[in-house]
Amino acid sequence: MSGRWRQRSRLLVGLAALALAAACAGAGGGGGGPDGQAISVLMVGNPQMEDIQKLTADSFTTQTGIKVNFTILPENELRDKVTQDIATGAGQYDVVTIGAYEVPIWAKNGWLKDMTPFTEADAAFDSADLLKPMVQSLSGEDGKLYAIPFYGESSFLMYRKDVFAAKGLTMPERPTWQQVAQLAAQVDGAEPGMKGICLRGLPGWGELFAPLTTVVNTFGGTWFTQDWQAQVNAPEFEQATKFYVDLVRTHGEPGAAQAGFTECLNAMSQGQVAMWYDATSAAGSLEDPSASNAAGKIGYVYAPVEKTKASGWLWTWAWAMPADSKNADNAAKFMLWASSKDYEQLVGQQLGWARVPAGKRASTYEIPEYKQAAAAFGDITLKSIQEVDPTNPGVQPRPTVGVQYVAIPEFTDFATKISQDISAAIAGNGDVGPALQSGQQLAQTAGDKYKGG
C-alpha cells in the first residue's frame, strides 16, 4: 500500500507543477449538459454531503429546473480526484468540495472562480452572517471569497457519559492528553468489545495528520520554524507522535491503521469506543437517533492540550468552482442554495435539526430548534471555532497560516508520505523514530524552497 500512496502523491505534485507551468491552460470547464440545465458536483463522502444528495432533486431541482449529478468519494480519493481535475483544467466537474488548505493556494494559482460577485448579488444569502474564521480561511490574498462554506468545524473530544458515570470517572472540560490517556486505559473494555478511544490512523495528510498535527502543536512541536527549518525529527514532534501511536495501539480501535473519520464515526455511533477525538461536525451524526446507537449518551469537551491553552483545528468543507467553468451561473445557484439559511431549515425540518450543516453561520446558533437539538454540542462547537488562532497554534512562530496543515503546495506530498510510515507503526510494522528521520529529509527539501523568500 505504501508504494501505491507514494506513486499517487508524486503524480499529484507532477500534475500541479504542470498546471502551474501552463498557467492553467487546458480544456474548458463545465460538466453540465448542452442545455445548461445540469451540473456535475464532486463531494467528499461525509454525512452532510450524503444528506444534500438526498434532498436536492425534490427541492433545488424542482425550484430551478437544474439537475445535479453527484459523485461522492472517500476523503483521500476525493482529494486526488479534485486536484487532478482542477490542476489540469479537465473540466469534468462544475462544483467541487475543497477545504481551507486548498483555497488560498489554488486561488493564487488562478484555478478558482471568485465567488464574491455571486454572494454579493444575492441579498438573501446574507454573506455578513458567515462566521469570520470561515470567510478568512476561504479568501485569497486579494480578500475575495473563492469558495462558499458548506459547514465548518474545529475539533473536540467526545466521550460516553454513561460509561464514565458507571466507572465513577469525571471528564475535565479542558483535559490534557495525559489525562485522556489515563481515562482511555480506565474505560478500555468497560463494555463488551469497547475500546478506550478512537484516533485516526488512516494514511493521508488530511486523515491521520489532521488530529496528529494538533497533538504535535500542543506538545510544543511544529512542522517548520519561522525560517523554514524542518522540525519533523525534533524531540517535541517525536514525543507527540510516539504518544499518539502508543495510545491508539494500546487502547484504540481495532484496525486503527485503516481507520479515518468515517470509521471512527461508525465506531462511536455503534458503541465500540468510549472516546473519540475528531471534528466537531461529527456531533450532528452522533446525536441522530436514526443513525447512532449512542445518541443522547455523549459528552463533549474541548480539544486536549499540553503546552497550549487550546488545540482545536479549523476546517471547512466548502463549495468551489473551477475558474474556467462554462456553467458558472447554474453552478453558483446550487452553491448559494446549498450554503443558505433556507437549506439549513430544509435539513432541520426533513432530516432532523441535529443534522444541520452548522459551523458556518452565526444565525444557525440562534435557531430555537437547532439550539435544542444541539444543546450538548452547539455552544462548545461555536466557541472552539472562535478561539482557534491559525496564525499561532503552537508555542513558537510559524512561517505560514494553518493549524493542522502547512499552507504550501508541497505539504500534501511529504505529509502523506510520512503518514504512511506512521500508519505502518500503528499497525506494528515500523517505528516512529526512523519514520520521522526519513520525514525530516522530505520536509526540509520542501522548506528549502522558501528560505530567504
C-alpha positions as CSV (number, residue, x, y, z in Angstrom):
1,M,0.0,0.0,0.0
2,S,2.9,2.4,0.8
3,G,4.2,2.2,-2.7
4,R,0.7,3.0,-4.2
5,W,0.4,6.0,-2.0
6,R,3.8,7.3,-2.9
7,Q,3.2,6.9,-6.6
8,R,-0.1,8.8,-6.3
9,S,1.5,11.6,-4.3
10,R,4.2,12.0,-6.9
11,L,1.5,12.1,-9.6
12,L,-0.4,14.9,-7.9
13,V,2.8,17.0,-7.4
14,G,3.6,16.5,-11.1
15,L,0.1,17.5,-12.1
16,A,0.2,20.6,-10.0
17,A,3.6,21.6,-11.4
18,L,2.4,21.0,-15.0
19,A,-0.7,23.1,-14.4
20,L,1.4,26.0,-12.9
21,A,3.8,25.9,-15.8
22,A,0.9,26.0,-18.3
23,A,-0.8,28.9,-16.3
24,C,-3.9,26.8,-16.1
25,A,-4.2,26.4,-19.9
26,G,-6.2,23.4,-21.0
27,A,-9.7,22.1,-21.6
28,G,-12.6,24.2,-20.7
29,G,-14.8,23.5,-17.6
30,G,-18.4,22.8,-17.4
31,G,-19.6,19.2,-16.7
32,G,-23.2,20.2,-17.3
33,G,-25.2,19.1,-20.3
34,P,-25.5,21.2,-23.6
35,D,-28.9,22.7,-22.4
36,G,-27.2,24.2,-19.4
37,Q,-29.7,22.6,-17.1
38,A,-27.4,20.1,-15.5
39,I,-24.3,20.4,-13.3
40,S,-21.8,17.9,-12.0
41,V,-20.8,18.0,-8.4
42,L,-17.9,16.2,-6.7
43,M,-18.1,15.8,-3.0
44,V,-16.4,14.2,0.0
45,G,-18.3,11.2,1.4
46,N,-19.3,12.7,4.8
47,P,-22.8,12.6,6.2
48,Q,-23.7,16.2,5.4
49,M,-22.9,15.5,1.7
50,E,-25.0,12.4,1.7
51,D,-27.9,14.4,3.1
52,I,-27.7,17.1,0.3
53,Q,-27.7,14.3,-2.3
54,K,-31.0,13.1,-0.9
55,L,-32.6,16.5,-0.7
56,T,-31.6,18.2,-4.0
57,A,-33.9,16.7,-6.5
58,D,-37.1,17.4,-4.7
59,S,-36.1,20.9,-3.6
60,F,-33.4,22.7,-5.6
61,T,-34.1,20.9,-8.9
62,T,-37.8,21.3,-8.6
63,Q,-37.4,25.0,-7.9
64,T,-34.8,25.8,-10.6
65,G,-35.0,23.0,-13.2
66,I,-31.3,22.4,-12.8
67,K,-30.4,18.8,-12.4
68,V,-27.4,18.0,-10.2
69,N,-25.3,14.9,-10.9
70,F,-23.4,14.0,-7.7
71,T,-20.2,12.0,-7.3
72,I,-19.2,11.1,-3.7
73,L,-15.8,9.8,-2.8
74,P,-13.9,9.0,0.4
75,E,-11.7,11.8,1.6
76,N,-8.4,10.6,0.3
77,E,-9.8,9.7,-3.1
78,L,-11.7,13.0,-3.3
79,R,-8.5,15.0,-2.8
80,D,-6.7,13.1,-5.6
81,K,-9.7,13.4,-8.0
82,V,-10.4,17.1,-7.4
83,T,-6.7,18.0,-7.7
84,Q,-6.3,16.2,-11.0
85,D,-9.5,17.8,-12.4
86,I,-8.8,21.4,-11.4
87,A,-5.0,21.4,-11.7
88,T,-5.1,20.1,-15.3
89,G,-8.2,22.0,-16.3
90,A,-10.0,18.8,-17.2
91,G,-13.4,20.4,-16.6
92,Q,-15.2,17.3,-15.5
93,Y,-16.9,19.0,-12.6
94,D,-18.8,22.3,-12.2
95,V,-18.6,22.3,-8.4
96,V,-16.2,20.5,-6.0
97,T,-15.8,20.3,-2.3
98,I,-12.4,21.5,-1.1
99,G,-11.2,23.0,2.2
100,A,-9.3,25.7,4.0
101,Y,-5.9,24.4,2.9
102,E,-6.6,24.3,-0.8
103,V,-8.5,27.5,-1.3
104,P,-5.8,30.2,-0.8
105,I,-3.2,28.2,-2.7
106,W,-5.4,27.4,-5.6
107,A,-6.8,30.9,-5.8
108,K,-3.3,32.3,-6.1
109,N,-2.7,29.8,-8.9
110,G,-5.8,31.1,-10.7
111,W,-7.6,27.8,-10.5
112,L,-10.8,29.0,-8.8
113,K,-13.7,31.3,-9.7
114,D,-14.1,34.4,-7.5
115,M,-17.4,33.8,-5.7
116,T,-17.7,37.3,-4.3
117,P,-19.8,38.7,-7.2
118,F,-22.3,35.8,-6.7
119,T,-22.6,36.1,-3.0
120,E,-22.9,39.9,-3.1
121,A,-25.6,39.8,-5.8
122,D,-27.8,37.5,-3.6
123,A,-29.0,39.6,-0.6
124,A,-30.9,36.6,0.8
125,F,-27.6,34.7,1.1
126,D,-26.5,37.2,3.7
127,S,-22.7,37.0,3.5
128,A,-22.4,39.1,6.7
129,D,-23.9,36.1,8.6
130,L,-20.9,33.8,7.7
131,L,-18.5,33.3,10.6
132,K,-15.3,35.3,10.1
133,P,-12.9,32.4,10.6
134,M,-14.6,30.6,7.8
135,V,-14.6,33.6,5.5
136,Q,-10.9,34.3,6.2
137,S,-9.9,30.7,5.5
138,L,-11.7,30.7,2.2
139,S,-10.4,34.0,0.9
140,G,-7.4,34.8,-1.3
141,E,-4.6,37.3,-0.8
142,D,-6.8,39.8,-2.5
143,G,-9.5,39.4,0.1
144,K,-12.0,37.9,-2.3
145,L,-14.1,34.8,-1.5
146,Y,-13.0,31.8,-3.6
147,A,-15.2,29.1,-2.0
148,I,-18.5,29.1,-0.1
149,P,-18.6,27.2,3.2
150,F,-21.0,24.3,3.4
151,Y,-20.1,23.5,7.1
152,G,-17.3,24.5,9.4
153,E,-15.6,22.7,12.2
154,S,-13.0,22.7,14.9
155,S,-12.0,19.6,16.8
156,F,-13.1,18.3,20.3
157,L,-13.1,15.2,22.4
158,M,-16.3,13.1,22.5
159,Y,-16.9,10.6,25.3
160,R,-19.7,8.3,26.6
161,K,-21.2,9.9,29.6
162,D,-22.9,6.8,30.8
163,V,-19.7,4.7,30.6
164,F,-17.8,7.3,32.6
165,A,-20.6,7.5,35.2
166,A,-20.6,3.8,35.6
167,K,-16.9,3.9,36.2
168,G,-17.1,6.8,38.5
169,L,-14.9,8.9,36.2
170,T,-15.1,12.6,35.5
171,M,-14.1,14.2,32.2
172,P,-12.5,17.7,32.6
173,E,-13.9,20.4,30.4
174,R,-10.3,21.0,29.1
175,P,-8.5,17.8,29.5
176,T,-4.8,17.3,29.0
177,W,-3.6,14.5,26.7
178,Q,-2.0,12.8,29.7
179,Q,-5.5,12.7,31.3
180,V,-7.0,11.4,28.1
181,A,-4.5,8.5,28.1
182,Q,-5.3,7.6,31.7
183,L,-9.0,7.7,31.0
184,A,-8.6,5.6,27.9
185,A,-7.0,2.9,30.0
186,Q,-9.8,3.0,32.6
187,V,-12.6,2.7,30.1
188,D,-11.0,0.2,27.8
189,G,-13.2,-2.8,28.0
190,A,-15.9,-1.0,30.0
191,E,-18.5,-2.8,27.8
192,P,-18.0,-6.0,25.8
193,G,-15.9,-5.2,22.7
194,M,-15.5,-1.5,23.7
195,K,-12.1,0.1,23.3
196,G,-10.9,3.2,25.2
197,I,-10.5,5.7,22.3
198,C,-10.7,6.1,18.5
199,L,-8.0,8.1,16.8
200,R,-7.4,8.3,13.0
201,G,-4.6,6.0,11.7
202,L,-5.5,6.0,8.0
203,P,-2.7,7.5,5.9
204,G,-3.2,10.9,4.5
205,W,-2.3,14.5,5.3
206,G,-5.9,15.2,5.9
207,E,-6.7,11.9,7.7
208,L,-4.0,10.8,10.2
209,F,-2.2,14.1,10.2
210,A,-5.3,16.3,10.9
211,P,-5.6,15.1,14.6
212,L,-1.9,14.2,15.0
213,T,-0.7,17.7,14.0
214,T,-2.9,19.3,16.7
215,V,-1.2,16.9,19.2
216,V,2.2,17.9,17.8
217,N,1.3,21.6,18.2
218,T,0.2,21.3,21.8
219,F,3.2,19.1,22.8
220,G,5.4,22.1,21.7
221,G,6.3,20.8,18.2
222,T,5.9,22.3,14.7
223,W,6.5,21.2,11.1
224,F,8.7,24.2,10.5
225,T,10.4,27.0,12.3
226,Q,9.7,30.6,11.2
227,D,12.7,30.4,8.9
228,W,11.6,27.1,7.3
229,Q,13.9,24.8,9.2
230,A,12.0,21.4,9.3
231,Q,11.3,20.1,12.8
232,V,9.9,16.6,12.0
233,N,12.6,14.8,13.9
234,A,12.7,17.3,16.7
235,P,12.1,15.9,20.3
236,E,8.7,17.6,20.6
237,F,7.4,16.3,17.3
238,E,8.7,12.8,18.1
239,Q,7.3,12.8,21.6
240,A,3.8,13.8,20.3
241,T,3.9,11.2,17.6
242,K,5.0,8.4,19.9
243,F,2.4,9.4,22.4
244,Y,-0.3,9.2,19.7
245,V,0.9,5.9,18.2
246,D,1.2,4.3,21.6
247,L,-2.2,5.5,22.7
248,V,-4.0,4.2,19.7
249,R,-2.1,0.9,19.7
250,T,-2.7,0.3,23.3
251,H,-6.3,1.5,23.8
252,G,-7.5,2.4,20.3
253,E,-9.9,0.8,17.9
254,P,-9.2,-2.5,16.1
255,G,-7.7,-1.9,12.6
256,A,-6.7,1.6,13.5
257,A,-4.2,1.9,10.7
258,Q,-7.2,1.8,8.3
259,A,-9.5,4.0,10.3
260,G,-10.2,7.5,9.3
261,F,-13.1,9.9,10.1
262,T,-15.8,7.7,8.7
263,E,-14.6,4.5,10.5
264,C,-14.3,6.3,13.9
265,L,-17.7,7.9,13.4
266,N,-19.2,4.4,12.9
267,A,-17.3,3.0,15.9
268,M,-18.5,5.8,18.2
269,S,-22.1,5.5,16.8
270,Q,-22.1,1.8,17.4
271,G,-20.7,1.8,20.9
272,Q,-17.4,0.3,20.0
273,V,-15.3,3.0,21.6
274,A,-15.7,5.1,24.7
275,M,-13.9,8.3,23.5
276,W,-13.1,9.9,20.1
277,Y,-11.0,13.0,19.3
278,D,-12.0,14.4,16.0
279,A,-14.1,17.0,14.1
280,T,-16.9,18.9,15.9
281,S,-19.0,18.3,12.8
282,A,-19.3,14.6,13.8
283,A,-21.7,15.6,16.7
284,G,-24.7,16.0,14.4
285,S,-24.5,12.4,13.2
286,L,-23.8,11.1,16.7
287,E,-26.9,12.7,18.1
288,D,-29.2,11.5,15.3
289,P,-31.2,8.5,16.8
290,S,-31.8,7.1,13.4
291,A,-28.1,6.8,12.7
292,S,-26.4,6.4,16.1
293,N,-26.9,4.0,19.0
294,A,-25.1,6.4,21.2
295,A,-27.4,9.4,20.7
296,G,-28.0,11.2,23.9
297,K,-25.2,9.4,25.7
298,I,-22.3,11.5,24.6
299,G,-20.5,14.4,26.3
300,Y,-18.3,16.9,24.5
301,V,-15.2,18.8,25.8
302,Y,-12.5,21.0,24.3
303,A,-9.6,19.5,22.4
304,P,-7.0,18.1,24.7
305,V,-3.9,20.2,25.4
306,E,-0.4,20.0,26.9
307,K,1.6,23.2,26.5
308,T,-1.0,25.4,24.8
309,K,-4.3,26.9,26.0
310,A,-6.3,25.4,23.1
311,S,-5.5,22.9,20.4
312,G,-8.6,22.6,18.2
313,W,-8.2,22.7,14.4
314,L,-10.0,24.9,11.9
315,W,-11.6,23.5,8.8
316,T,-14.4,24.0,6.4
317,W,-15.6,21.8,3.6
318,A,-16.6,24.4,1.0
319,W,-18.1,24.6,-2.5
320,A,-15.6,25.8,-5.1
321,M,-15.9,26.4,-8.9
322,P,-13.2,25.9,-11.5
323,A,-12.0,29.3,-12.8
324,D,-12.8,28.3,-16.4
325,S,-16.3,26.9,-15.7
326,K,-18.7,27.2,-18.6
327,N,-21.7,26.5,-16.4
328,A,-21.0,29.2,-13.8
329,D,-24.5,30.6,-13.3
330,N,-26.1,27.2,-12.7
331,A,-23.2,26.1,-10.5
332,A,-23.4,29.3,-8.5
333,K,-27.1,28.9,-7.9
334,F,-26.5,25.4,-6.5
335,M,-23.6,26.6,-4.3
336,L,-25.6,29.5,-2.8
337,W,-28.6,27.3,-2.2
338,A,-26.5,24.6,-0.6
339,S,-25.0,27.1,1.9
340,S,-28.1,29.1,2.5
341,K,-30.3,29.6,5.6
342,D,-33.1,28.0,3.6
343,Y,-31.1,24.9,3.2
344,E,-30.5,24.6,6.9
345,Q,-34.2,24.9,7.5
346,L,-34.8,22.2,4.9
347,V,-32.4,19.8,6.6
348,G,-33.8,20.5,10.1
349,Q,-37.4,20.0,9.0
350,Q,-36.9,16.9,6.9
351,L,-33.9,15.1,8.4
352,G,-33.7,16.4,12.0
353,W,-32.2,19.6,13.5
354,A,-29.0,17.9,14.8
355,R,-28.1,17.2,11.2
356,V,-28.0,20.8,10.1
357,P,-24.6,21.5,8.4
358,A,-23.5,24.1,11.0
359,G,-20.3,25.9,11.9
360,K,-20.5,28.5,9.1
361,R,-23.3,30.9,10.1
362,A,-23.8,32.9,13.3
363,S,-27.6,32.7,12.8
364,T,-27.6,28.9,13.0
365,Y,-26.9,29.1,16.7
366,E,-29.9,31.3,17.2
367,I,-32.5,28.9,15.6
368,P,-34.6,27.6,18.6
369,E,-35.0,24.1,17.1
370,Y,-31.3,23.8,16.4
371,K,-30.3,25.1,19.9
372,Q,-32.5,22.4,21.4
373,A,-31.2,19.6,19.2
374,A,-27.6,20.8,19.6
375,A,-27.8,21.6,23.3
376,A,-25.0,19.1,24.1
377,F,-22.5,20.3,21.5
378,G,-23.6,23.5,19.8
379,D,-22.1,26.0,22.2
380,I,-18.8,24.2,22.5
381,T,-18.5,23.9,18.8
382,L,-19.0,27.6,18.2
383,K,-16.6,28.5,21.0
384,S,-14.0,26.1,19.6
385,I,-14.2,27.6,16.2
386,Q,-14.0,31.2,17.6
387,E,-10.9,30.5,19.8
388,V,-8.8,29.0,17.1
389,D,-5.7,31.0,16.1
390,P,-4.5,29.7,12.7
391,T,-1.5,32.1,12.8
392,N,-0.3,31.0,16.2
393,P,-1.5,27.4,17.0
394,G,1.6,26.3,18.9
395,V,4.4,27.6,21.2
396,Q,6.6,29.2,18.5
397,P,6.2,31.5,15.5
398,R,5.2,29.7,12.2
399,P,6.1,30.5,8.6
400,T,2.5,30.1,7.3
401,V,-1.1,30.1,8.4
402,G,-2.6,26.7,9.4
403,V,-3.4,24.6,12.4
404,Q,-3.4,21.1,11.2
405,Y,-1.5,21.7,7.9
406,V,1.2,23.9,6.4
407,A,-0.1,26.2,3.7
408,I,2.3,25.3,0.9
409,P,1.6,23.1,-2.1
410,E,4.3,20.6,-1.2
411,F,2.7,19.7,2.2
412,T,0.2,17.2,0.7
413,D,3.1,15.2,-0.8
414,F,5.5,15.0,2.1
415,A,2.9,14.8,4.8
416,T,1.1,11.9,3.1
417,K,4.4,10.0,2.6
418,I,5.3,10.5,6.3
419,S,1.8,9.5,7.3
420,Q,2.2,6.1,5.6
421,D,5.2,5.3,7.8
422,I,3.4,6.4,10.9
423,S,0.3,4.4,10.0
424,A,2.6,1.4,9.5
425,A,3.9,1.9,13.0
426,I,0.4,1.9,14.3
427,A,-0.1,-1.4,12.6
428,G,3.1,-2.7,14.2
429,N,5.1,-2.7,11.1
430,G,7.6,0.0,11.9
431,D,8.9,2.5,14.4
432,V,8.2,6.2,14.8
433,G,11.9,7.3,15.1
434,P,13.0,6.1,11.6
435,A,9.8,7.3,10.1
436,L,10.4,10.8,11.4
437,Q,14.1,10.8,10.4
438,S,13.0,10.0,6.8
439,G,10.3,12.5,7.0
440,Q,12.7,15.2,8.2
441,Q,14.5,15.0,4.9
442,L,11.3,15.2,2.9
443,A,10.1,18.2,4.8
444,Q,13.4,20.0,4.6
445,T,13.6,19.6,0.9
446,A,10.3,21.4,0.7
447,G,11.3,24.0,3.3
448,D,14.5,24.9,1.4
449,K,12.4,26.3,-1.5
450,Y,11.0,29.0,0.8
451,K,14.1,30.0,2.8
452,G,15.0,33.6,2.3
453,G,11.7,34.2,0.4
